[in-house]
Amino acid sequence: MRQFDDKPLEAKAISRMICALTGRTVGVEYLWDTGETSTLWIIETSNSFERCPIIPNAKTEA
């Protein structure tokens, strides 16, 4: 058994990975409550992307 198998873990999205060529979201980076980060790739792994921080409770202009 791994160290965290018996403990529920939570993560929050901290940034979107935006393709530098198309401007599309290609992944989301998560911060786990263990302090580790991981990336969920939506389309495919990309080497040409920019991180766009996700700001919780940010107001958008209409």
C-alpha positions in Angstrom: 0.0 0.0 0.0 1.2 3.5 -0.8 1.6 6.1 1.8 -1.6 8.1 1.0 -3.9 5.2 -0.1 -5.9 5.4 3.1 -6.3 9.2 3.2 -8.6 11.2 0.9 -6.7 13.7 -1.1 -7.9 17.0 -2.5 -6.6 19.2 -5.2 -7.5 22.6 -6.6 -6.9 24.0 -10.1 -4.2 26.6 -10.0 -3.6 27.3 -13.7 -4.7 26.7 -17.2 -2.2 25.5 -19.8 -2.8 27.6 -22.9 -1.3 26.5 -26.3 1.0 29.3 -27.5 0.1 28.5 -31.1 -3.7 28.2 -31.0 -4.7 29.9 -27.7 -6.7 26.9 -26.7 -6.7 25.4 -23.3 -4.7 22.1 -23.5 -4.4 21.3 -19.8 -5.0 22.2 -16.2 -2.4 22.3 -13.4 -3.6 21.1 -10.0 -2.1 21.7 -6.5 -2.7 18.7 -4.2 -3.0 19.1 -0.4 0.3 17.2 -0.2 2.0 20.1 -1.8 2.6 18.3 -5.1 1.4 19.6 -8.5 0.2 17.6 -11.4 -1.2 18.4 -14.9 -4.3 17.0 -16.5 -3.8 17.3 -20.3 -7.1 17.8 -22.1 -5.9 17.4 -25.7 -2.3 16.2 -25.7 0.9 16.9 -24.0 2.4 20.2 -25.4 5.8 21.7 -25.1 4.6 25.1 -26.3 2.2 26.4 -23.7 1.8 29.3 -21.3 0.5 29.0 -17.7 -2.5 31.2 -17.0 -3.1 31.4 -13.3 -6.7 30.7 -12.1 -7.7 33.3 -9.6 -10.6 32.1 -7.4 -13.6 34.5 -6.9 -12.3 36.9 -9.5 -14.9 39.2 -10.9 -15.2 39.4 -14.6 -16.2 42.6 -16.4 -19.3 42.5 -18.5 
